[in-house]
Amino acid sequence: MPRRPLTIYPEKKPMKSYLLQINDSGSITFESIGIESFRLNIVSNGVDTFSFFKKFRTISSTSPAVNYSDTVRLIYRNTDLTPTDKCVFIGTIENLPYQADPKKSGGSYLAKGPTHDLQRCDYSQSWSYRDAAGDIQDDFNPNVCLCDFYGTRLTTGQQISAVVIYSVGRGLDIALGTVAPGLFAPYDQKSNITCWDAVVAMLRYTPDHVVWWDYDNQVSGAYVPALNVTASADMPPASFAHNTLNQISLNPCHDLVIPGIQVIFEMTSTVDSQTYRSRSVQTAGDHTHPRRLSLLYPLDGFHSTTQKQPIEVELYPTLTTDAATKSWAHANVLWLRKLIYTDWNIESVTRSGALSLPNRLLKGTPVDWLEKKVDFEEEDITIKVEYTVKNAAGTAIKKETKDITLKVMSTEAETKTYTRQGSFQSAEEEPTNFASDLYSSWSILHYSGSIGLKQQVPAPSVRPGQTVNVTGGIAAWTTMAAIIQDTTINYPAGHITHNLGPCPRLEADTLMSIFRSVRARRFSTERMTRDDPDDTDDIWGPTSSPSSSISDGSPADKIEHLRIESIDGTKTISLQPTDLTGESAVEIKPREIKIITSNSATPAVLTQQTYQVMASDGTDAETVTLPAGAANMTVLTEVKQFRISSGYLEIVFGAKNSLTGGAVADITKQIALTDVTVVTEAGYASTAFSRTKRTLSVLGAGTDGSPADFVTLVSHASQHYS
């Protein structure tokens, strides 16, 4: 029997090709801390993970390799003549599970890459506004993706870059690498999102774009992972010979290639109370094909409001002593209208204003923006009037003068409605080449599947951010440029697996990705003010204006009698000055008086209340003398005792002071025993009454022993005895 040939297996190379850094420590070998195996999973558009297992002799002798939140770095060392280190992962420890069984005890450690930090960091675009006091305040919501603070439209790539820069400002230890420009897309208003949510929202538009981390990036000599976004056309290809792979599974995704696309933009604009709608269409490819991709995007239109201020004025007369000025004064001063027109004249008119404006404001208000167009001035017009004083018979007695001052608002404005542009926001522009850019990204023939190979020391030379071609197999594989989505390295098994195709985490392996980008999009309103639009009606200014008035309230209107009745005539308010008696002059006006009252439940508690009344000044002061004993008036509060004393029935009452509520001396009252004669029986016979009398001892109502009155009723008659 021939001898079996001797197979010599290469000696298992130790894990010195991979080193570990924990926090700020230097590089150490896995063997030095008892790590037996690890698994590295590099994921595009997702969270990279690094897991390893440390074996313990017993669970009680646990000596953890790392602690929660420690930073770990996986270093690949090329063991050629000149060793070269390359960082292939940076992350923080998130899980520390332990296991114990009869065969093996140990701990499995899981570290997550920087995408996990983006998933935990909230995203907010900072902007400012003025509060009611006019002070500038900072706010952070909502976010309008694809639009910066200044209103400049961003591409999807620029928005991703803005998110990374924001997260660095929040304290994440990452850097911005090279980000593909992407495409212009409609604004997307979002609230309560994380940094990674904003990145994913941008990636849904472009299934051929991949986010990957360059862990070998260094800043000031330290490894800092840099985020990169690469389009498939710019990815460096990696080529594998068919016979070097131990596993191949490839599938052309013809069903994901869209033949054409139609994008409809619908815009709603408002001008004051009018609404206008418009539509436009972008197309690319065979947009009439039954399998075309058709999308509808509502866009924020332009919004315009107009501020309006109605103004009504009258032209001043010459404001001299002429007839026109007298007629104007007569129309505007009620007191003058009570006089006979020929009994008064104007001696002079003066104005306090400096501008000598020609018109008087009757209706409307000089709002700020209107004052920038025309002049307004509040001033006093003082009219000196000479008038004749007559008696009741109408005979002139004397002449007097009176200065009447009217407060007016003078202006050069005219009677009309003034308008100005209230607010304006330009419309959201259509994203340039949106349909064609979407078509370019979604019309690529992707290959999905996986390839696997085995190496004694698996090298991380091929990773996401690259494409794969396979030679020596099917001809189409040599140029398929399949996008690497995941790369998994297992050690010590030595297996390397590359998953290929559109990203399933973004649902790019179906058309759901692009539809979610539309359905999850929130229509962006008032993107510059970050607020919902106000009412689109015209903004009218107030129509009231400062009323002309006499500055000191005089001269008074002379009215003999003012009578006000309710509509049904049941209630009347009558004001007649002649009802006021007395020789002295009296003026009744609103005043406050204070009245002291007591509570019936607690009479000892006095309350002072303030009332607003129409009253005159106090007159005719008189001194009021209280009745004797009034200062110590008492009230009976209880019956304390009944007793017989010296032929009297005595009742003892408790008492208190009616003002202070304090106890005073008891009060004793006596009721005497008295003999009285009463009729006990009575009758009537023929022409006379018959009666029977008895003498009784009773309690008399008097306290001085005087007899009491008693009454007995017999039929309809009564007899009275003393």
HELIX and SHEET records of a PDB file:
HELIX    1   1 MET A   15  SER A   17  5                                   3    
HELIX    2   2 GLU A   31  ILE A   33  5                                   3    
HELIX    3   3 ILE A   59  SER A   61  5                                   3    
HELIX    4   4 PRO A  114  ARG A  120  1                                   7    
HELIX    5   5 THR A  156  GLY A  169  1                                  14    
HELIX    6   6 CYS A  195  LEU A  203  1                                   9    
HELIX    7   7 SER A  232  ASP A  234  5                                   3    
HELIX    8   8 HIS A  242  THR A  244  5                                   3    
HELIX    9   9 HIS A  254  LEU A  256  5                                   3    
HELIX   10  10 ALA A  323  ASN A  332  1                                  10    
HELIX   11  11 LEU A  334  ARG A  337  1                                   4    
HELIX   12  12 TYR A  341  ASP A  343  5                                   3    
HELIX   13  13 ASP A  368  GLU A  371  1                                   4    
HELIX   14  14 PHE A  434  TRP A  442  1                                   9    
HELIX   15  15 ALA A  475  THR A  479  5                                   5    
HELIX   16  16 PRO A  504  LEU A  506  5                                   3    
HELIX   17  17 MET A  512  ARG A  519  1                                   8    
HELIX   18  18 PRO A  577  ASP A  579  5                                   3    
HELIX   19  19 ALA A  630  ASN A  632  5                                   3    
SHEET    1   A10 ILE A  28  THR A  29  0                                        
SHEET    2   A10 TYR A  18  ILE A  22 -1                                        
SHEET    3   A10 THR A  71  ASN A  78 -1                                        
SHEET    4   A10 THR A  84  ASN A  95 -1                                        
SHEET    5   A10 SER A 105  LYS A 112 -1                                        
SHEET    6   A10 THR A  49  PHE A  56 -1                                        
SHEET    7   A10 ILE A  35  VAL A  43 -1                                        
SHEET    8   A10 ALA A 482  TYR A 491 -1                                        
SHEET    9   A10 THR A 467  THR A 471 -1                                        
SHEET   10   A10 PRO A 237  ALA A 241  1                                        
SHEET    1   B 6 ILE A  28  THR A  29  0                                        
SHEET    2   B 6 TYR A  18  ILE A  22 -1                                        
SHEET    3   B 6 THR A  71  ASN A  78 -1                                        
SHEET    4   B 6 THR A  84  ASN A  95 -1                                        
SHEET    5   B 6 SER A 105  LYS A 112 -1                                        
SHEET    6   B 6 TYR A  98  ALA A 100 -1                                        
SHEET    1   C11 ILE A  28  THR A  29  0                                        
SHEET    2   C11 TYR A  18  ILE A  22 -1                                        
SHEET    3   C11 THR A  71  ASN A  78 -1                                        
SHEET    4   C11 THR A  84  ASN A  95 -1                                        
SHEET    5   C11 SER A 105  LYS A 112 -1                                        
SHEET    6   C11 THR A  49  PHE A  56 -1                                        
SHEET    7   C11 ILE A  35  VAL A  43 -1                                        
SHEET    8   C11 ALA A 482  TYR A 491 -1                                        
SHEET    9   C11 HIS A 495  LEU A 500 -1                                        
SHEET   10   C11 TYR A 447  LYS A 454 -1                                        
SHEET   11   C11 GLN A 247  PRO A 252 -1                                        
SHEET    1   D 2 ASP A 122  TYR A 123  0                                        
SHEET    2   D 2 ILE A 193  THR A 194 -1                                        
SHEET    1   E 2 TRP A 127  ARG A 130  0                                        
SHEET    2   E 2 ILE A 136  ASP A 139 -1                                        
SHEET    1   F 2 ASN A 143  CYS A 145  0                                        
SHEET    2   F 2 ASP A 188  LYS A 190 -1                                        
SHEET    1   G 3 ALA A 175  VAL A 179  0                                        
SHEET    2   G 3 ALA A 226  ALA A 231  1                                        
SHEET    3   G 3 HIS A 209  ASP A 214 -1                                        
SHEET    1   H 2 GLN A 218  VAL A 219  0                                        
SHEET    2   H 2 ALA A 222  TYR A 223 -1                                        
SHEET    1   I 7 GLN A 274  GLY A 285  0                                        
SHEET    2   I 7 GLY A 260  VAL A 271 -1                                        
SHEET    3   I 7 LEU A 293  LEU A 315  1                                        
SHEET    4   I 7 ASN A 359  LYS A 363 -1                                        
SHEET    5   I 7 ALA A 396  THR A 411 -1                                        
SHEET    6   I 7 PHE A 376  LYS A 390 -1                                        
SHEET    7   I 7 TRP A 344  ARG A 351 -1                                        
SHEET    1   J 4 GLN A 274  GLY A 285  0                                        
SHEET    2   J 4 GLY A 260  VAL A 271 -1                                        
SHEET    3   J 4 LEU A 293  LEU A 315  1                                        
SHEET    4   J 4 LYS A 416  GLN A 425 -1                                        
SHEET    1   K 4 GLN A 274  GLY A 285  0                                        
SHEET    2   K 4 GLY A 260  VAL A 271 -1                                        
SHEET    3   K 4 LEU A 293  LEU A 315  1                                        
SHEET    4   K 4 ILE A 539  TRP A 540  1                                        
SHEET    1   L 6 GLN A 274  GLY A 285  0                                        
SHEET    2   L 6 GLY A 260  VAL A 271 -1                                        
SHEET    3   L 6 LEU A 293  LEU A 315  1                                        
SHEET    4   L 6 ASN A 359  LYS A 363 -1                                        
SHEET    5   L 6 ALA A 396  THR A 411 -1                                        
SHEET    6   L 6 SER A 549  ILE A 550 -1                                        
SHEET    1   M 2 LEU A 562  GLU A 565  0                                        
SHEET    2   M 2 THR A 572  LEU A 575 -1                                        
SHEET    1   N 2 LYS A 589  SER A 598  0                                        
SHEET    2   N 2 LEU A 606  ALA A 615 -1                                        
SHEET    1   O 4 THR A 634  SER A 645  0                                        
SHEET    2   O 4 TYR A 648  ASN A 657 -1                                        
SHEET    3   O 4 ALA A 663  ALA A 685 -1                                        
SHEET    4   O 4 ALA A 688  LEU A 699 -1                                        
SHEET    1   P 2 PHE A 710  VAL A 714  0                                        
SHEET    2   P 2 ALA A 717  TYR A 721 -1                                        
END                                                                             
